[in-house]
Amino acid sequence: MSGRVLVVDDEVEMQRALRAGLKYHDFDVRAVGSGEEAVREAAVWRPDVILLDLGLPGMDGFTTLKSLRPTTRAAVIVVSVMPGEKDKVRALDAGADDYVVKPFGTDELVARIRAVLRRQANLREGEPVIKCGDLEIDLARRLVSVDGTAVHLTPTEYELLRYLGLHAGKPVTHTTLLRQVWGEYAVGDRYNTRYVVAQIRKKLGDDPANPRFILNEPGVGYRLFCLGQ
């Protein structure tokens, strides 16, 4: 799976390294050094994925992300030296599709890029059944099964799992899940998500110590893990 990748980083060495590594994996790559250039290039070139550094001169990465979101359908993967949970949550809630902390391996980055490209393709096709290893979520019939065996979820449990499924491979923050499943009034009450995720895991037979499906993103939220994503 290949596509267009726009690298947004003010370090020339990082631009060169990413361009070389991604071209080796058959991606078409362009690189810019500022947020202002990123917004212009994204509008003209229409990349499939944008790798966005947060520590940009002038327009910082967060402002750039907010400027990109209304104007492009490209997936945005934040690539940053900032490892803090607050930065991850802020970026994801602002519309980032994933977050990778520098330094990172090329194989990891390529896997993340391919995961968001697959997710985009599935959403465009309106795939009625989300398959995640042995887990299947039938969106049309609102049915969930593991290894072919039906799993009975409450409406709230289903809605939370459905949302994770629609964003499979992407870390989803507590705030986003609370807003999508319970509504604005529940934002800030993380106990809701923790309790419901625990119930879903029991019903899926998903051991939190060695999860097959739902991964913890410490301090951030959860990610539905699928092989290849």
C-alpha positions in Angstrom: 0.0 0.0 0.0 1.5 3.3 -1.1 0.3 6.9 -1.3 1.3 10.6 -1.0 3.0 11.7 2.2 3.7 15.3 3.1 6.5 15.7 5.7 6.2 18.9 7.8 9.4 19.4 9.8 11.8 22.3 10.0 14.9 20.1 10.4 16.5 19.4 7.0 18.2 16.3 8.2 14.8 14.8 9.4 13.2 15.8 6.0 16.0 13.9 4.2 15.8 10.8 6.4 12.0 10.6 6.1 12.0 11.2 2.4 14.6 8.5 1.8 13.0 6.0 4.2 9.5 6.4 2.8 10.5 6.5 -0.8 12.2 3.1 -0.2 8.7 1.8 0.8 7.2 3.2 -2.5 5.6 6.4 -1.0 5.5 9.6 -3.0 7.0 12.2 -0.6 7.3 15.9 -0.4 8.7 18.0 2.5 8.1 21.5 3.8 9.6 23.3 6.8 6.7 25.4 8.2 3.0 25.2 9.0 2.2 27.9 6.5 3.9 25.9 3.8 2.1 22.8 4.9 -1.4 24.4 4.6 -0.6 25.6 1.1 1.0 22.4 -0.1 -1.8 20.2 1.3 -4.4 22.3 -0.6 -2.5 22.0 -3.9 -0.9 18.5 -3.8 -3.6 16.8 -1.8 -1.5 14.2 0.2 -3.0 11.1 1.7 -1.0 11.4 4.9 0.7 14.3 6.6 3.6 13.8 9.1 3.4 16.8 11.3 6.1 18.0 13.7 4.7 20.0 16.6 7.8 22.2 17.2 7.6 24.3 14.1 8.8 27.9 13.8 6.1 30.6 13.3 2.8 28.7 13.2 3.3 25.8 15.6 2.1 22.3 15.1 -1.1 22.6 17.0 -2.2 25.7 15.1 -1.1 24.0 11.8 -3.3 21.0 12.7 -6.3 23.1 13.3 -5.7 25.0 10.0 -5.4 21.7 8.1 -8.4 19.9 9.4 -11.1 22.0 7.6 -9.2 22.0 4.3 -7.9 18.5 3.8 -9.1 14.9 4.2 -5.5 13.6 4.7 -4.7 11.6 7.7 -2.4 13.5 10.1 0.2 11.7 12.1 1.9 13.9 14.7 5.7 13.2 14.8 7.2 15.0 17.8 9.9 14.9 20.5 7.3 15.9 23.0 6.4 12.6 24.9 3.9 14.1 27.3 0.4 12.7 27.7 -1.1 16.1 27.6 0.5 16.8 24.2 -0.8 13.5 22.8 -4.3 14.1 24.1 -4.3 17.7 22.8 -3.1 16.6 19.3 -5.6 13.7 19.1 -8.5 15.8 20.3 -7.5 18.5 17.7 -7.9 15.9 14.9 -4.6 14.0 14.6 -5.0 10.4 13.5 -2.0 9.1 15.4 1.0 10.2 17.4 4.7 9.0 17.1 7.4 10.1 19.5 10.9 10.8 18.2 13.2 8.9 17.8 11.3 6.2 16.0 12.1 3.4 13.6 11.1 3.6 9.9 9.3 0.3 10.1 7.1 1.5 12.9 6.3 4.7 11.1 5.5 2.9 7.8 3.2 0.6 9.8 1.4 3.6 11.2 1.0 5.2 7.8 -0.3 2.0 6.2 -2.8 1.6 9.1 -4.3 5.0 8.6 -4.5 4.5 4.8 -6.3 1.2 5.4 -8.7 2.9 7.8 -9.4 5.7 5.3 -10.1 3.1 2.5 -12.5 1.2 4.7 -14.4 4.3 5.7 -14.7 5.4 2.0 -16.0 2.0 1.1 -18.6 2.0 3.9 -17.6 -1.5 4.9 -20.6 -2.9 6.7 -18.5 -5.4 8.8 -15.4 -4.3 10.7 -13.0 -7.3 11.0 -10.3 -7.1 13.6 -8.6 -10.5 13.9 -11.2 -12.9 15.3 -13.5 -9.9 16.2 -16.3 -8.9 13.9 -18.5 -5.9 14.2 -21.5 -6.0 11.9 -22.6 -2.3 11.6 -25.7 -2.9 9.7 -27.1 -5.5 12.1 -25.4 -4.2 15.2 -24.0 -7.6 15.9 -20.6 -8.5 17.5 -18.9 -11.9 17.4 -15.6 -13.4 18.4 -14.4 -16.6 16.7 -17.8 -16.9 15.1 -19.6 -16.8 18.5 -22.1 -14.0 19.2 -21.2 -11.5 22.0 -24.1 -9.8 23.6 -23.3 -6.2 24.5 -25.4 -3.5 26.0 -26.3 -0.5 23.8 -23.6 1.6 25.5 -21.0 -1.1 25.2 -21.8 -1.6 21.5 -21.6 2.1 20.8 -18.2 2.4 22.4 -16.8 -0.7 20.6 -18.3 0.5 17.3 -16.6 3.9 17.6 -13.3 2.2 18.4 -13.9 -0.1 15.4 -14.6 2.8 13.0 -11.2 4.2 14.1 -9.4 0.9 14.3 -5.7 1.3 14.8 -6.1 4.9 15.9 -5.7 6.0 19.6 -9.0 7.5 20.7 -9.0 9.8 23.8 -11.2 9.4 26.8 -12.8 12.8 26.0 -13.7 11.8 22.5 -15.3 8.5 23.7 -17.2 10.3 26.4 -18.5 12.9 23.9 -19.4 10.3 21.2 -21.0 7.7 23.5 -22.5 9.7 26.4 -22.6 13.3 25.1 -21.1 16.6 26.2 -22.5 16.3 29.7 -20.2 13.4 30.5 -16.9 14.8 29.4 -14.4 14.7 32.2 -15.9 11.5 33.8 -13.3 8.9 32.8 -14.8 6.3 35.1 -17.5 5.7 32.4 -15.0 4.7 29.7 -12.9 2.6 32.1 -15.9 0.7 33.4 -17.5 0.1 30.0 -14.2 -1.0 28.4 -13.6 -3.4 31.3 -17.1 -4.9 30.7 -16.4 -5.2 26.9 -13.1 -6.9 27.5 -14.8 -9.5 29.8 -17.4 -10.3 27.1 -14.8 -10.5 24.3 -12.5 -12.6 26.4 -9.8 -10.0 26.1 -7.2 -10.1 28.9 -6.2 -6.6 29.7 -2.7 -7.8 30.7 -2.3 -9.4 27.3 -4.9 -7.8 25.1 -6.0 -9.2 21.7 -8.3 -6.3 20.7 -8.4 -3.3 23.0 -5.1 -1.7 23.9 -4.6 1.0 26.7 -3.0 4.2 25.6 -1.7 5.4 29.0 -3.0 8.8 29.9 -4.8 9.1 26.6 -7.5 6.5 26.0 -7.8 3.3 24.0 -7.0 1.8 20.6 -8.7 -1.1 18.9 -5.8 -3.2 17.8 -6.0 -5.3 14.6 -3.2 -7.3 13.0 -1.5 -5.1 10.4 -2.8 -2.0 12.1 
